[in-house]
Structures are given as C-alpha cells and as structure tokens.
Amino acid sequence: MSTTICQVMGFLVSSLGVGGSIMATAMDTWSTQDLYDNPVTAVFQYQGLWRSCVRQSSGFTECRPYFTILGLPAMFQAVRALMIVGIVLGLLGLFVCIFALKCIRIGSMEDTAKANMTLTSGIMFIVAGLCAITGVSVFANMLVTNFWMSTTNMYQGMQNVQNRYTFGSALFVGWVAGGLALVGGIMMCLACKGLVPEESRYKAVSYNASGRNISYRTGPYKGGSGYEADPRTRKGVGYEDAPRSEDGRRPYPSKYDYV
C-alpha cells in the first residue's frame, strides 16, 4: 500500500509541477518595472518570454510580441529552450506515468514493466524540474546584472537611464513548479523499488547437464540409475558371468569391478 501511495503522490506532485511550468512559461510577468524611485507613474511596463506589455494608469494594457528571434539575447533564447524542454519532458513523463500506476491494470502488463515505466517517468520529471529551475535562475541572474548596471548609471548622473526591472511573479511560480517536479520525480524513483517483484530480484540460475547421464560404481555395489546399458549387451564376460568358487565368492578381482 505504501508503494501505491508513494507512486500516486509522486504523480500528483509532478502534475502540479508540470502545470506550474506551463503557466510560468506563458505568463508575461517575468520581469516588472521597478517603481522604487518613481512610485507614481502613468505607465507600468512588464515583460515575459514571448511579449512585452505596457499598462497605463487608465487601466488600458497593450502587449506586443517579440517578432524577432535573432535579435534577442542568447541567454534569453536559452531560457526559452530550457522551459520548452522541461515542459515536453514533463508531459511525456505524465503520459508514461499514467500507464505505470499500480492501481491501473492494462491487459496483462507485469509488475516489472510497470516498475521500469515508473523509473522512466521519474527520471523525466527530475530532468524537467531541473530544466525549469535552471531556466528561471538564468533569467533571474540576467535581471540582477541589468539592475545593478542601471543603478550604477543612475548614480553616475547619466541622462539616458533605462528603466530598471526586478523579479516578476512568473519567476517564483517557475521556481516552485520546478521544485515540485523534482520532488515528484524522486518519489516516483523511490516507488519503483517497491514495484519490482521479489522473485525477480533474486533469480536462481540452474544448470542442466547435457548429454547422457552415466553412473559409475566400484566394487560389488551395483547402482541402478535407469540409464546404464544392459550388461548382456556388453562384450566379453559380465559381472554375473565371472568365475566363482564353490562358496559363491570370486577368488580374485576382475577388471569388470571398476567399470
């Protein structure tokens, strides 16, 4: 029962992580305008991975997508790629995990196959969570660098100072989602061990002797194994036909005693 609970909980936690990654990627608030020095403004700007938006004091919001790809910074494109890879791996992991659940029986699928599928989905969730955390962290590092550069230019008295941007809500959603996917993947990997049947963990190897079984006997003892040849078909004098004395004993050993 504990294995089933661990597997189901891992599936649910990973589902929340993948859903959070999708939501964070689609959000437009990856970076928001810093209003520390200018709390009263008529225009508020915020940016996402796919478009930048401007919200006026009247409540009107206008968003403009990024029409270019080559004009964007390389790190920005890397963040996009990491988030997309994490989402794809997470969706594939969910698809595999549905068929690997122990509470769902599909045809004659064995527990060993379910264990392998559970391990595969767990690894996918772990990689998806790492991609989401890495992508959000790279974007946050870009914001921190640009923020301090803008602050330095502001203190130097430069007139053409650009707006400073700080962390948006999408970053926190991405961090939490990546952590959930990572924890769910670890739980799936732990549940894999309990799904492996006991008889498949320790497999005994038996060796069968090939060919004809031959029994060996010494002295007057006659061991019958059921596979020895008929003594009447042997060439020469057999054990029963050997010469004996008057009391029924053989006076000397014969070479047939060691056959």
NUDREN-292335 format. One record per residue (C-alpha): chain; x, y, z; residue number from 0. Coordinates in steps of 0.25 Angstrom, whole numbers. Layout:
N
  unit     c1     c2     c3  pos
     A      X      Y      Z  NUM
...
END
This chain:
259
  unit     c1     c2     c3  pos
     A      0      0      0    0
     A     11     10      3    1
     A     17      7    -11    2
     A      4     11    -17    3
     A      2     23     -9    4
     A     17     28    -12    5
     A     14     26    -27    6
     A      1     33    -27    7
     A      6     45    -18    8
     A     18     46    -28    9
     A      9     46    -40   10
     A      0     57    -33   11
     A     12     66    -29   12
     A     19     64    -43   13
     A      6     68    -49   14
     A      5     81    -41   15
     A     20     84    -45   16
     A     18     82    -60   17
     A      5     90    -59   18
     A     13    101    -52   19
     A     24    101    -62   20
     A     14    103    -73   21
     A      7    114    -66   22
     A     20    121    -63   23
     A     25    120    -77   24
     A     12    126    -82   25
     A     12    138    -72   26
     A     16    152    -76   27
     A     22    156    -63   28
     A     36    150    -63   29
     A     41    164    -61   30
     A     34    176    -56   31
     A     38    191    -55   32
     A     44    195    -42   33
     A     36    206    -36   34
     A     45    209    -24   35
     A     50    223    -29   36
     A     37    226    -36   37
     A     25    220    -29   38
     A     15    230    -36   39
     A     16    227    -51   40
     A      6    227    -63   41
     A     12    215    -70   42
     A     16    202    -64   43
     A     24    192    -72   44
     A     26    177    -70   45
     A     32    167    -79   46
     A     31    152    -82   47
     A     37    141    -90   48
     A     28    144   -102   49
     A     24    158   -102   50
     A     25    171    -94   51
     A     13    179    -88   52
     A     10    193    -84   53
     A     -1    197    -75   54
     A     -6    211    -74   55
     A    -12    218    -61   56
     A    -25    217    -68   57
     A    -25    202    -68   58
     A    -22    200    -83   59
     A    -12    190    -85   60
     A     -5    187    -98   61
     A      4    176   -101   62
     A     14    174   -113   63
     A     20    160   -116   64
     A     35    159   -120   65
     A     35    158   -135   66
     A     49    154   -136   67
     A     58    143   -131   68
     A     72    146   -135   69
     A     71    160   -129   70
     A     68    154   -115   71
     A     80    152   -106   72
     A     86    138   -106   73
     A     83    135    -91   74
     A     68    139    -93   75
     A     67    129   -104   76
     A     74    119    -95   77
     A     63    121    -84   78
     A     52    119    -95   79
     A     59    106    -99   80
     A     60    101    -85   81
     A     46    104    -81   82
     A     41     97    -94   83
     A     49     85    -92   84
     A     45     84    -78   85
     A     30     84    -82   86
     A     32     74    -93   87
     A     39     64    -83   88
     A     29     67    -72   89
     A     17     64    -82   90
     A     24     51    -87   91
     A     26     47    -72   92
     A     12     49    -69   93
     A      7     40    -81   94
     A     17     29    -77   95
     A     13     30    -62   96
     A     -2     28    -65   97
     A      1     14    -71   98
     A     11     11    -59   99
     A      1     14    -48  100
     A     -1      1    -40  101
     A    -15      4    -37  102
     A    -18      3    -52  103
     A    -17    -10    -59  104
     A    -16    -10    -74  105
     A    -16    -24    -81  106
     A     -6    -34    -75  107
     A      5    -24    -72  108
     A     14    -29    -62  109
     A     19    -22    -49  110
     A     33    -22    -55  111
     A     29    -14    -67  112
     A     21     -4    -58  113
     A     34     -3    -50  114
     A     42      1    -62  115
     A     32     11    -67  116
     A     31     17    -53  117
     A     46     19    -53  118
     A     46     25    -67  119
     A     35     35    -63  120
     A     42     39    -50  121
     A     55     42    -58  122
     A     47     50    -67  123
     A     41     58    -56  124
     A     54     60    -50  125
     A     60     66    -63  126
     A     48     74    -65  127
     A     49     80    -51  128
     A     64     83    -53  129
     A     61     90    -67  130
     A     51     99    -60  131
     A     59    103    -49  132
     A     71    105    -57  133
     A     63    114    -67  134
     A     57    123    -57  135
     A     70    124    -49  136
     A     77    129    -62  137
     A     67    139    -65  138
     A     68    144    -51  139
     A     83    145    -52  140
     A     81    154    -64  141
     A     71    163    -57  142
     A     81    164    -45  143
     A     92    168    -55  144
     A     84    178    -62  145
     A     78    184    -50  146
     A     92    187    -44  147
     A     97    193    -57  148
     A     85    202    -58  149
     A     87    206    -43  150
     A    101    210    -46  151
     A     98    218    -58  152
     A     87    225    -50  153
     A     97    229    -39  154
     A    107    234    -49  155
     A     97    244    -54  156
     A     95    239    -68  157
     A     82    245    -74  158
     A     78    233    -83  159
     A     76    223    -72  160
     A     67    212    -76  161
     A     56    206    -67  162
     A     61    196    -56  163
     A     53    183    -56  164
     A     52    174    -44  165
     A     47    160    -41  166
     A     33    157    -46  167
     A     23    147    -41  168
     A     26    137    -52  169
     A     40    134    -46  170
     A     34    130    -33  171
     A     24    121    -40  172
     A     35    115    -48  173
     A     44    112    -36  174
     A     32    105    -29  175
     A     28     97    -41  176
     A     42     92    -43  177
     A     43     88    -29  178
     A     30     81    -29  179
     A     34     73    -42  180
     A     47     70    -36  181
     A     41     64    -23  182
     A     31     57    -31  183
     A     41     50    -39  184
     A     49     46    -27  185
     A     36     40    -21  186
     A     34     32    -34  187
     A     48     27    -34  188
     A     46     22    -19  189
     A     33     15    -23  190
     A     40      8    -34  191
     A     47     -1    -24  192
     A     35     -6    -17  193
     A     28    -10    -30  194
     A     39    -20    -34  195
     A     34    -34    -30  196
     A     42    -41    -20  197
     A     45    -53    -29  198
     A     51    -45    -40  199
     A     61    -38    -30  200
     A     68    -51    -27  201
     A     68    -61    -39  202
     A     74    -74    -37  203
     A     81    -80    -49  204
     A     80    -95    -51  205
     A     90   -103    -59  206
     A     85   -116    -66  207
     A     95   -126    -70  208
     A     94   -128    -85  209
     A     96   -142    -91  210
     A     95   -156    -86  211
     A     95   -158    -71  212
     A    105   -168    -67  213
     A    106   -175    -54  214
     A    119   -180    -48  215
     A    121   -191    -38  216
     A    132   -198    -32  217
     A    133   -212    -25  218
     A    122   -221    -24  219
     A    112   -210    -22  220
     A    102   -209    -33  221
     A     96   -195    -34  222
     A     84   -194    -44  223
     A     81   -181    -49  224
     A     72   -185    -60  225
     A     81   -180    -71  226
     A     92   -191    -71  227
     A     93   -201    -82  228
     A     89   -215    -81  229
     A    100   -224    -77  230
     A     96   -235    -86  231
     A    100   -226    -98  232
     A    114   -223    -93  233
     A    125   -230   -100  234
     A    133   -241    -92  235
     A    129   -247    -79  236
     A    120   -239    -70  237
     A    120   -237    -55  238
     A    110   -249    -53  239
     A    117   -258    -62  240
     A    131   -257    -56  241
     A    137   -270    -50  242
     A    134   -272    -35  243
     A    138   -282    -25  244
     A    129   -293    -18  245
     A    125   -284     -7  246
     A    120   -274    -17  247
     A    131   -263    -16  248
     A    140   -259    -26  249
     A    155   -263    -23  250
     A    161   -251    -30  251
     A    156   -237    -34  252
     A    152   -235    -48  253
     A    154   -223    -57  254
     A    139   -222    -58  255
     A    138   -218    -44  256
     A    143   -204    -48  257
     A    134   -202    -59  258
END
